[in-house]
Amino acid sequence: MFEGRIQDLSDDGLGMLEADGRRIYVPFAYPGDVVRVKKIKRRFGRRIARDFELVEESPLRQTPRCPHFGTCGGCLWQGLRYGEQLRLKSEIFERITGLTAEIKGSPKIWGFRNVSNFIVTAEGTGLKKHGNPLGVVDLKECLIFSKRTPEYLRALRDFLEETGLKPWNLKDKTDDVHYLQVREGKFTGEVMVNLIAHVKPSKGVLEAFRDYFSFANSLYWSLKRDDRDDPRGEAELVAEEHYIRERIEDVTYLLHPNSFFQTNSYALSLLLKAVERFTDGEKVLDLYSGVGTFGVWLARRGFSVEGIEMNPFAVEMASRNAEINGVKATFRVGRAEDTQIGNYDTVIVDPPRKGLKEAADLLVESGVENLVYVSCNPRAFKLDYEKHLEKAYRIEGAVLIDMFPHTPQVEAVIELVRRR
């Protein structure tokens, strides 16, 4: 048994306890907390508390709203006052990158997520338990997603009961229904429901599906042909519209089950404006363009935009988004690391979590004056900058946008300018 005061947080947001010459990482614990750790578990080379009690509360704490807090892995920091969350995110970002950056909080910190993937298992339907890949929290509500969460989950449970379809067995990797994905257009009120299952539905099952989810503006059944634990499958429209819409100020985006879109609709305009603020000149290359989130926004503001994206479906969606907004932006299929970077004033990169890697050298050799780097992984940015980009670019500015309240994550927008 170990007891002591949490002095700091790890880069991934766990409380750090120094006891008897050992460092123990404590989830849901914050600087100033006094904790008593009863059991620890080794994971990825670290000692992580698995059974502990809070002896004395930190003055940084607030009372969590969610009844699932402390078990659910969705909101590690919900027990922290929001102002402290922002301060600590800035501190962790500076500790990793060496950069001081202003941080902008999310306009809403409850009900802000526009998508949730509820895992459907014999143990329960909801979200994964923190630190337990086989544990599931049987949710009653989700305060960071939607007030309608109970309605969505009730519809699913009634649907399963009537049809006899079996929830997924995480341990044995068998049975029928694996995920329920729900998307909401926060500014349009539209709802998309996508059921990810390992079986094709019969006619009767489809009729029941339509009935129980009749409130959806778009209804999909996705056939999952592998046993990986992710909410992906071959999406087939069952009823209503192919897409739902989200509107961020004067730009409309189409959403589909297979397209990536930033999860916080309310903070997205802050992110887009930060990218716009660091964008210079007229010609812009959006190097990981996705569904055109940045490119269409910038084209709406008069920039000449070309986008490169390796996913053909995302390119199709980006082109549709440009069309419905009446803007001139060209999107094409290609790998960032294979792109011949021509005469652009600014290149925007929002790479995968692993970072730019080979594409970083292309940017260094390109001669492009301005680079805007968007990332939720400060370690990947630091690696890209120190190994590659620093040869040709200096950091001119940075801003943090809190797209993920109640978690340690933060989105960074970093302005880089070519060295003279």
Residue, then its C-alpha position, 0 to 999 in steps of 0.5 A: m500500500f502506498e500513500g502520498r500527494i499527487q505532485d504533477l501529471s504525466d503527459d497523458g494526464l495521469g496523476m503521478l505519485e512518488a512513494d518509496g522511490r517508485r513512481i505510480y501513475v494514478p488515473f482520475a487523480y490531480p495535483g494536490d490530491v492525497v491518495r492511498v493506492k492499494k493495488i498496482k498493475r504494470r502496463f507498458g513499463r509503468r506502474i498504474a494504480r488499479d485500486f486506490e482511494l482519495v484521502e484528501e481532495s485537491p483544491l483544483r477539483q470540481t464535482p463531476r456531473c457524470p455518474h460514470f466518472g471514475t470508471c468510464g475512459g471517456c472523461l479522465w479530467q471531469g473532476l478538474r475545474y475547467g479553467e485548471q484543465l486549460r492551464l494544465k493542457s498548456e503546461i503539458f504542451e509546453r513541457i513536450t514541445g518547449l512552446t508557449a501558446e495561448i489556449k482557447g477554451s471550448p464554447k461548450i463543455w457539455g454536449f459538445r461531441n457530434v459523434s459517439n461510438f457505443i460498443v455493444t457487448a454482453e457486459g453492457t452497451g456504452l464506452k470502454k472502462h479506463g485501462n481495461p480493454l475488455g471492460v465496458v461501462d453500461l451507460k445510462e447517459c453521456l453528458i459530453f455527447s448528447k442529452r438524447t443519449p438515453e433515447y438512442l440507447r433505449a432504442l438499441r436495447d429494445f431493437l435487440e430484444e425484439t430481433g434476438l440479435k446478440p451483442w458482441n462478445l469481446k473476449d471470444k470475438t463472436d456474435d452479431v452487433h458490435y457498435l452503435q454509432v450516432r452522429e448529430g449535426k449540432f447546428t442543424g439538428e440532424v441525426m445519423v444512426n449507423l449500426i455496425a454488425h457482423v451479420k447481414p440483416s433479414k427483411g424483418v430485422l431491417e423493418a424493426f431497425r427502421d421502426y426503432f430508429s425512425f427519428a434518424n435523418s439518415l440510417y445505415w447498417s454497416l457489415k463488419r467482416d473482421d473481428r477488430d474492435d473498431p467501429r468500421g464496416e461496409a456502410e449501406l443506407v437503410a433509410e432516409e438521406h445518404y448524408i446529414r449536414e453540419r453547419i459551422e458559421d457560413v460553411t456546410y459540411l456533409l457527414h457520412p459514416n465513413s468520413f472523419f470530421q472534427t468531433n467538437s462542432y462548437a470549437l471547430s470554428l475556433l480551429l478553422k479561424a486559427v488556421e485561417r489566421f496563419t494562412d498567408g498569400e493566395k494559393v493554398l495546398d491542403l496536404y491531408s485534406g480529408v473531407g475538406t474541413f480546412g480547404v472548403w473553409l479557406a476557399r469560402r474566404g477567397f483562397s485558391v485551394e488544392g487538396i491532397e488526400m489518400n482516401p478516395f471516398a474522403v476526396e469525393m466528400a471534399s468535392r461534394n462539400a466544395e460544390i454545396n458551398g459554391v466554392k472553387a477548391t480542387f481535391r485529388v487522390g494522392r499520398a502526401e509523401d509522393t506529392q510534388i509540392g509546387n508554387y504555393d504560398t501556404v501548405i496546411v498539414d493535419p497529419p495522422r497521429k504518427g506525424l508527417k514522417e517522409a512528407a516532412d522532407l518534401l516540405v523542407e525541399s519545396g521552397v514553400e514560405n508558410l506552413v501551418y501544422v495542425s495536430c493533437n499529438p505534440r510529440a509527433f510535431k516535436l519529432d517532425y520539427e526537430k528531425h526535419l522541419e527545423k532545417a528550413y522553418r522557424i516557429e512563428g506562432a502557436v495557438l491551442i484549441d480545446m476540442f476535447p474538454h475533460t480529457p488531457q488532449v488539445e489541438a495545436v495550430i502552429e505557424l512555421v515560416r521559412r528561414r531566410 
